[in-house]
């Protein structure tokens, strides 16, 4: 399985990229991926998305060691396994919130989190907020009318109740071509003049197109081609992870 990723500041943003991404392995069989998009209207919006990514890395490493040394109970149910990851994420966010005396608007980020079990060829995606998920050619856009949900809204809630009420969840039992992306993937505009007059669908080129898969840096290569050959750049921050078997 090849994993491609890219992150890029939007052409309309100046100081910081508010998106972040993470990919990691849990043991030999599981892969965890996530893309985050900080709330532009919040305080230091890049901080929350980056913090969630760093905490997911910590949780992934700890779970990897736990499985290696057979510590604790390991769930074979992929939904319960993802739930255990998010439970730890909430705990860590609450600890940091209290230690740093953070306000709610300093912890506002969307989250699209993907867990794959390579051994069973199954997976799950949970979307908190908006963005794009592609499962083997079936693209699903999560659009919350520019008022997306954020993790920081729910830290004071009962975790089990919150998780059980999540509706933006996709299960799949075949892994061929999987992508998750922040909503910047919908925001490509022509921002520079080029001689080429051909048109291209940037979304499909990045998420569905099968060319250039031999390039380790495939997504960045395609972003450069979109910019220099077609004059297209994302006007909003963009984070994409694509897994191809």
C-alpha positions in Angstrom: 0.0 0.0 0.0 1.3 3.4 -1.0 0.4 6.5 1.0 0.6 9.9 -0.5 0.0 13.2 1.3 0.2 16.9 0.7 -0.5 20.1 2.7 -0.5 23.6 1.2 -1.4 27.0 2.4 -4.3 28.6 0.5 -3.5 31.3 -1.9 -5.8 33.7 0.0 -4.1 33.0 3.3 -0.9 34.9 4.3 0.6 34.0 7.7 -0.3 30.4 8.6 -1.6 27.2 7.1 -4.5 26.2 9.4 -4.7 22.6 8.1 -2.6 19.7 9.3 -2.3 16.0 8.5 -1.0 12.9 10.2 -0.3 9.3 9.0 1.0 6.5 11.2 1.2 2.8 11.7 -0.2 0.9 14.7 1.7 -2.4 14.7 2.0 -4.2 11.4 -1.7 -4.3 10.4 -3.3 -0.9 11.2 -2.9 2.5 9.6 -4.2 5.7 11.1 -4.6 8.8 9.0 -6.2 12.2 9.7 -6.6 15.7 8.2 -7.6 18.7 10.3 -8.8 22.2 9.5 -8.6 24.9 12.1 -11.4 27.4 12.4 -10.4 30.7 10.7 -12.5 32.8 13.0 -11.0 31.1 16.2 -7.9 32.1 18.1 -4.6 30.8 16.6 -6.5 28.4 14.4 -3.4 26.7 13.2 -2.7 25.6 16.8 -5.7 23.4 17.3 -5.2 21.4 14.1 -1.5 20.9 14.8 -2.1 19.9 18.4 -4.6 17.2 17.4 -2.1 15.9 14.8 0.7 15.7 17.4 -1.6 14.0 19.9 -2.7 11.4 17.4 1.0 10.6 16.7 1.5 10.1 20.5 -1.6 7.9 20.7 -0.5 5.8 17.7 3.0 5.3 19.1 1.6 4.2 22.5 -0.9 1.8 20.9 1.8 0.3 18.8 3.9 -0.4 21.9 0.8 -1.8 23.7 0.2 -4.2 20.9 3.9 -5.2 20.6 4.1 -6.1 24.3 0.5 -7.5 24.6 -0.5 -4.8 27.1 -4.2 -4.4 27.7 -7.1 -5.7 25.7 -7.0 -5.2 21.9 -10.4 -4.9 20.2 -10.9 -6.6 16.9 -13.9 -4.4 16.1 -12.6 -1.5 14.0 -15.4 0.8 15.2 -14.5 0.1 18.9 -10.8 0.5 18.1 -11.3 3.9 16.5 -13.5 4.8 19.5 -10.6 4.0 21.9 -8.3 6.3 19.9 -10.7 9.2 20.0 -11.3 8.6 23.7 -7.6 9.0 24.3 -7.6 12.1 22.1 -10.3 13.7 24.1 -8.6 12.9 27.4 -5.3 14.4 26.1 -7.1 17.5 24.8 -8.8 18.1 28.2 -5.5 17.7 30.1 -3.8 20.3 27.8 -6.8 22.6 27.9 -6.6 22.6 31.7 -2.8 22.9 31.9 -2.6 25.8 29.5 -5.9 27.4 30.6 -7.1 27.3 27.0 -10.5 28.8 26.0 -12.8 26.8 23.8 -12.1 29.0 20.7 -8.5 27.9 21.0 -9.4 24.3 20.4 -11.6 24.5 17.3 -10.6 22.2 14.5 -12.4 19.8 12.2 -11.2 16.2 12.0 -11.5 13.5 9.3 -9.9 10.4 10.8 -9.4 7.1 8.9 -8.5 3.8 10.4 -7.5 0.8 8.1 -6.9 -2.8 9.1 -4.7 -4.3 6.4 -5.1 -7.8 7.7 -8.9 -7.8 7.3 -9.0 -5.3 4.4 -11.5 -3.2 6.3 -11.7 0.4 7.4 -13.7 3.2 8.9 -13.8 7.0 8.4 -15.3 9.4 10.9 -15.8 13.0 9.9 -16.2 15.8 12.5 -17.0 18.9 10.5 -16.7 19.1 6.7 -14.4 17.8 4.0 -14.1 15.0 1.4 -13.9 11.3 1.6 -13.3 9.0 -1.4 -13.8 5.2 -1.0 -12.7 3.4 -4.1 -14.1 6.0 -6.5 -17.2 6.8 -4.4 -16.7 10.4 -3.3 -18.7 11.9 -0.4 -18.7 15.6 0.4 -19.5 16.6 3.9 -20.7 20.2 3.8 -22.1 21.9 6.8 -23.0 25.2 5.1 -19.8 27.0 6.3 -20.7 26.3 9.9 -18.7 23.1 10.5 -18.6 21.1 13.7 -15.4 21.3 15.8 -13.8 19.0 18.3 -13.5 21.8 20.8 -17.3 22.1 21.1 -17.6 18.7 22.7 -14.8 18.2 25.2 -17.2 18.8 28.2 -19.7 16.2 26.9 -19.9 12.6 27.9 -17.6 10.9 25.4 -19.6 7.7 24.9 -22.7 9.6 24.2 -20.9 11.9 21.8 -19.3 9.1 19.9 -22.4 7.0 19.6 -24.3 10.0 18.2 -21.8 10.5 15.3 -23.6 10.1 12.0 -20.8 11.1 9.6 -19.2 7.7 9.6 -18.3 5.4 6.7 -17.4 1.7 6.9 -15.8 -0.2 4.1 -14.5 -3.7 3.5 -12.4 -3.2 0.4 -9.2 -1.1 0.2 -8.2 0.0 -3.3 -8.0 3.8 -3.5 -9.0 5.8 -0.4 -8.7 9.6 0.1 -9.5 12.1 2.9 -9.2 15.8 2.4 -10.1 19.1 4.0 -12.5 21.4 2.2 -9.7 23.2 0.5 -9.9 20.5 -2.2 -13.1 22.2 -3.4 -11.5 25.7 -3.6 -9.3 25.6 -6.7 -9.4 28.8 -8.8 -7.4 30.2 -11.7 -5.0 32.6 -10.0 -2.3 33.0 -12.6 -2.1 33.3 -16.4 -0.8 30.4 -18.4 -0.6 29.8 -22.1 -2.4 26.4 -21.9 -6.1 26.9 -22.6 -7.1 23.3 -21.7 -9.4 22.8 -18.7 -9.0 20.2 -15.9 -11.0 19.1 -12.9 -8.6 19.6 -10.1 -10.6 17.5 -7.6 -10.8 14.5 -9.8 -7.1 14.9 -10.9 -6.0 14.7 -7.3 -8.4 12.2 -5.9 -9.4 9.8 -8.7 -6.7 10.1 -11.4 -4.4 7.1 -11.6 -1.5 8.7 -13.3 1.9 9.6 -11.6 1.4 6.9 -8.9 5.0 5.9 -9.4 6.0 9.3 -8.0 6.5 9.1 -4.2 5.6 12.8 -4.1 2.6 12.3 -6.4 0.2 14.8 -4.8 2.7 17.6 -4.6 3.8 16.8 -8.2 0.1 17.2 -9.3 -0.3 20.4 -7.4 2.7 21.9 -9.2 1.3 20.7 -12.5 -2.1 22.3 -11.8 -0.4 25.6 -10.9 2.1 25.8 -13.7 0.1 24.1 -16.6 -3.4 25.3 -15.7 -2.9 28.3 -13.4 -5.0 26.6 -10.7 -4.2 26.8 -6.9 -6.3 26.2 -3.8 -7.5 29.5 -2.4 -8.2 27.8 1.0 -5.7 25.7 2.9 -5.5 22.1 1.7 -4.6 18.8 3.3 -5.0 15.5 1.4 -4.0 11.9 2.3 -4.5 9.2 -0.4 -3.9 5.5 0.0 -3.6 3.3 -3.1 -3.2 -0.5 -2.8 
